[in-house]
Amino acid sequence: MPNTGKPSKDCHLCRSRRVKCDLGRPSCQRCIKYGAECPGYRNEQELVFHNYTSNSGGPKKRKKRAPKTAGSTTPSVVLSAAPTPSSLGDEGPATPSLAFLDEDQPHLSPEEAQLILANSPSPLFLTKPLHEHWTAQSIPILLNVYESLEFLNKIYQNYPQDGPLVWAAHLFSRTYITNVAHPTSVHKDAQEETERELRTYMGKALRSIHGALQAPDGALRDDVLATVWILANYELLAGSLNNSKVLSPWHLHSHGLCSILRTRGLKMFFSEAGRVAFWSAYNMVQIEALVTSSECPAESREWLGIIKTMMDQSEHAPLLVSSYIVEIARVQCRMLIILRDHDSQAASAEYSTLMDCLRKAEAEVAANLNIGDAPHSLELYWVQLWRAAQVKCYHVAHLLATFLTHFPPYPVSLDQLERDRCEFLEKVWSASGSILEDTPRFLGAFGGHRGPRPPKALFGALKMIWPLTVIYIIPSSTEEHKAGAHTWLLLIGRELGVRQALKVYPEHAMRGVPDEAREPLRIEEI
């Protein structure tokens, strides 16, 4: 008998999974909650069963399937990315798509997949069949994003699968998948369910960390340090850093990293693995100091001094830039305190000393940091971080020099203050231009061209958030540089799903700065 029943109107994925579809348009909510892109529905003609007629020749016999040969397996799934627009035009952000590999593609074990993921750029192999839950792939996704961090892969291999690292991987990967699939907005119900799920994973990760830290050696565990570091990166991915608040979750995680480093003591510097973990955590701590205009931890000079005595060649750039940040963070913090206190006497008394410290630190880095045509990607990151620190610190120095023009007697002549102001602006503009010039090189394959977006591009984007943001928010940047930074931030936020790139607050950059620091006193006004 011919099939004359009513055909299913469910979407393709729900039908293949044999679950009830809610028939939502353009995408069903069950697919969204499942963590996959809804492939759509059959057209109206496919939803009609044609009656049997004599012209059809009768029902055809089903062909016998060829027996499976040894080694044949269920096809795996690959997560590939749709082409990315080269500019923020009408094309809008691209979304990831699911595509089946060829039948001959070998099925990989989780161990083999992690090994491949850590060494291959793209596409991202999902080793489970389509009906498996996305959490089975969260660790491979995370390791693919951070494929350049070999120590992270080793930590996941050496620690239990029910520890804090697993919950952090679920949290990070779920946010990454959601942000890339839905860069701007999602259905309200799906968004609420996603947020509930993320809160669950965050709670489990924090409880697991808290439990681990109760043990005497809890702070010495590499998985605890790595988990807090991943959570700090997650906050950038989720866009929770709000400049209107003194402490956001990102700040709290950065403070947690600093506390763990202090608890670990000096033993961590006497092993290669300990120093590798230190640099990842300490870098986040220093960025937090630059963002909040505060000083670096008091132990910084001691830590960096120990590393200097046993420095590996790969630590040359991190050591130079970190030492520079320690010094200019102190100078920057002091200058802002003077400005916010409206303390003209302290400004006049300390101006020359502060500028000497700033110039000395600058000369040390400029003379020893290798800025070649094609530096190593890690070295290029430290160069970008140095430039970003320059942008903010020289902006604050320009504010202090401007402030002093209103309060005679001056520590130097008005002409010298004007020359200093011009010098500081030139430093800001030069560093900003260099950051923008190297941004395409830094982001590598993502660099704005069409084609698959490898997950590892996300790591580069996360590292560029601070340099691009500081260019965009400070008033000393040129309009051209602001526009360039804004374009890159939109691209990173919309196409790579880093929500923090879409949450920048230029209006907060001059908070607490007196009016005298905004406009100089002209010589003709005296």
ZILIN-V892157 format. One line per field, one symbol per residue. ss: DSSP state (~ for helix, > for strand, _ for the rest). phi: phi as a letter, one per 40 degrees, with the letter a starting at -180 (. if undefined). Layout:
BEGIN
ss = ???
phi = ???
END
This chain:
BEGIN
ss = ___________~~~~~~___________~~~~~~_________~~~~______~~~____________________>>>>>______________>>>>>_________~~~~~~~~______>>>_______~~~~~~~~~~~~____~~~~~~~~~_____~~~~~~~~~~~~~~~~~~______~~~~~~~~~~~~~~~~~~~~~~~~~~____~~~_~~~~~~~~~~~~~~~~~__________~~~~~~~~~~~~~~~~~~~~~~_~~~~~~~~~~~~~~~~~~~~~_______~~~~~~~~~~___~~~~~~~~~~~~~~~~~~~~~~~~~~~~___~~~~~~~~~~~~~~~~~~~~~~~~~________~~~~~~~~~~~~~~~~~~~~~~~~~~~~_________~~~~~~~~~~~~~~~~~~~~~~~~~~~~~~~~~_________~~~~~~~~~~~~~~~~~~_____~~~~~~~~~~~~~~~~~___~~~~___~~~______~~~_____~~~_
phi = .ccbcccccccccccccfbcccgcbcbcccccccgbccchbccccccbccccbcccggccccccccccccgcacccbbcbbcdbccaccccgccbcbbbcccdccccccdccccccccbbcacccbccccccccccbccdcccccbccccccccccccbccbcccccccdcccccccccccbcbabddcccccccccccccccccccccdcccccdbcccccccccccccccccccccgccbccbcbcdcccccccccccccccgcccccacccccccccccccccccccccfbccdccdccdccccccbccdccccdcccccccdcccccccccccccccfcccccccbdccccccccccccccdcbccbccacddccccccccccccddcccccccccccdcccbccccbccccccccccccccccccccccccccdccccgccegcchdccdcccccccccdcdccccccccccccccccccccccccccccbgcccccbbbccccbcgccccccbccccccc
END
